[in-house]
């Protein structure tokens, strides 16, 4: 083998056979969900049914949040200029950065910092959470994963955390983010956990590398971006001006699952 040879441990290809992390793709098809396939690709192993169910819910939770977030606006604006679907969706993905979609990474950092302080100091999670909230307050830094510009009680958060508890997946990450929420309440400031905070805590409890934090937001949001680009292409005039306060919903009436 020459020095120029490089390796990959993800997918093996040979005539009439494709294997993802050792498993035949055609044997996985129809037997595992897309979320399970994502977990397999990233972690190298299949998740158990409980983790798979939670991961599906996590991806569904962030599939879209209206036409006004920066990524949706960027995708629709690019589409309005005549960009092809792939270019417009790429514009939306490229708009997912530190201040939009980046809260999952930032929240994982602060949760990990808290858990490390617990391990080093032997103090309780509740004590460390209060301590860190004070540190961030003095430094005038925001604790990511708490509060939301629209929701006072993010329904996605409640669902994810209740599922994690029911499935036995919730661990120290969830404990830490809940402690942060309680710490703020003790200071007289109500900052409920948002969906990014819930996902961050769950990714820690699923032992996901922090480097993949924002990948979960991107993977979840791409279908929503595709829908926005397609709607822009088929409903709107080219090169139009878009103002977030002008946007009105005219889709289906509220529905209930059977």
N, C-alpha and C positions, 0 to 999 in steps of 0.2 A: 504494500500500500504506500503510495507516494505521500510526501509531506503536504501536497496540495489538496489531498482528500479531506472533505469535511463530513460531519455526521449529523443525523437528526434521529430523534427517538420518538417522533410523533406518528408518522404514517409510512407504511411500507407498501410499495407498489411493485407489482410484477404482472406479466400478462394474465388477464382474466381474474385478477385478485387485487383487492384493496383492503388493507388492514389498518385500523386506527388503534394505536396503542396495543397491538397484538390481536385485536378482534376483527373478524371479517365484517366489513361494512354491510354487506347484503344480509348477514345474519342478525345484525343489530337493527336493521330496518324493520319497522313494524313491531319491534319488541321493546325499544326504549324510546323515551321522549327526546325532543331536541335539547331540552335542558340537561338531561342525563348525558347526551352526547357532548355537550359543552363541557360538563364536569370531567368527562373521560378525557377529552382533548387537553384540558388544562392541568388536570391532576394525575392523569395516567392510570386511573382506576374508575370503575363504575361506582356511583354512589348507591347507598341503600335506599329503599323506597321512601323512608322518612325524609332523608336529605333531598331526594329527587323532588318530592312533593313541595318542599319548602323552596327549593331553587326555582321551580316553575312559578310559584307565587311571586318570588322576588323579581323575576323577569317581567311578569305581567304587570306588576305594580308600577313600573316606570316606562311602559310602552309609549305613553304620550301624556302631555299635560297642557293641551291646547295649542293654539296657533301663535301665542305670544312669547314663549321662551326663545332665547337667542338662537338656538339651533334650528328651531322650526322657522323662525323669521329668516335666518340666513338661507335655509334650503328653499323657501318659497321665493325669496328675492332672487336667488340664482336662477331658479326655474323661470321667473318672470322675464329674465333677460334672454331666454331662449336656450338655456343650458339643458343638455340631455339629463335624463333621470340620474344616471350615475354621478355626473358632475354636481348636480344640485344636492343630492344626498351627501356627497363628499363635503360640500360646503357646510352642511349642517353638522356633520361629524367633526369637522375641523373647528367648529365653534364651541365644542365641548372641551372646556379648559378649566383653569383654576377657579374661576368665579361662576361657571355654569357647568354643573356636572362634577366639579372637582371636590364637592363636599364629602363624598364617600371616602376619598383618600385622606382628606384632612381630618375627618372624624376618626378613621382607623388610627391615625397618628396619635390623636389625643387619648383615645381609649387605651392604646398600647402604652402610652406614657403613664397613664393612671395605673394600669395593671403592673407595670414595672415598679412604680413607686410602692404599690402594695407589697410586692415581692421583696423589695429592698428594705422597707421600713417595718414590715409585719403589722402595719396598721390596717384597719378595716377599709373596705371599699368606700363606705359612706364617709369616713374621715378623709380619705385621700381625695374623694370627689370634691368635698368642701374646700380642701386645701388648694386644689388645682383651679377651682372656680375663682378663688381669691387671687391666685397668681395671675390668671388670665385677665382678671378685672383690673389689677394694678398695671399690667402691661398693655391694657386697652386692646386686647386680642379677643376675637370672637371664638367661642367654642362651637366648632362645626357640628352639624347634625341636629341642632336644636333651633326651634322657631321656624316660621314660614311666612312668606309675604301674603299668603291668601288664607291658609288653613290655621285655625286655632287648635283644632284636634284632627290631625291628618288621619283619615280613616284607613289609609294604606298601612300606616304604622301600627295601629291597633290590631289589624288583621295579621300582619306578619309576626308581631310579637306573641299574639295569642296562639298562632299556629306553631311557632317555635317551641312554646311552652308545652302545648298539647303533644307535639311530636317528640319531645324530649331532646331537642336540639339546642335549646337556649343554654348558654353557659356563662362564663365570666365576662365575655364581651357585652352580652345583654345586661348583666348585673351592673356593669360599669356605666353604660349609657343611661340606665334607669336611675343610678345614683347621681349622675350629673343633673338630670331633670329635677330630682328631689332637692339637690343642693341649691339650685336656682330658686326653687319654691321657698326654701328657708330664708333666702335673702329678700323675699318679697317680689321676686320677678318670675313670672310664669313663662317658661320657654319649653313647650312640649316637644318631644322628639319628633322630627320629621322623617319622611321615608328614607332619605339618605342616611340619617343616623341609624335607623333600624337596619338597613342593609349593611352598613359598616360594621355594626355589632355582630350581625349574623355571619358576615364573611370571616370575622375573627374567630367566631365559634366553629366555623367550617374549616378553619386552618388554611384560608386562602392567602397567598402572598399579597402584601400591600401593593405591590407593583401592578397587580391586576384589578385594583379597586375600581378605577374609572372605566375599565373594560366592561364591567357589568352594566354600567349606565349606558354605555355605547351600544352594547349588544341588545339591551332592552329597547332602546329608543329608535334604532334603525327602522323597524317596521312603521313606527309613527311618522318618521321623516319621509318614508316612501309614500305613505298615505297623503301627507301634506303636499308633496311634490306633484303627485298624480292629480290631486284636487286643483292645485294651482294651474297645471297644464290644461285641464279639461273644463274649468269653470271661469277662470279669470282672464282678463285682457293682459297682453304683454306690457312690460315696462311700467307697471302701475306703482303708485305710491302706497306704501303700507304703514298704517299707524295703528298701534296696538289698541288704542281706545276706540277705534272704529269697528273693531272685529265683533261680530255677533254670531251666535250659534243658531243654525237653522237645520240641524240634523233630526234624527228620530226622537219621538217623545220618550220620556222616561219609561224604562222597561224593567221587569223583574224576571230573574231566572226561574224557569219552571221547577 
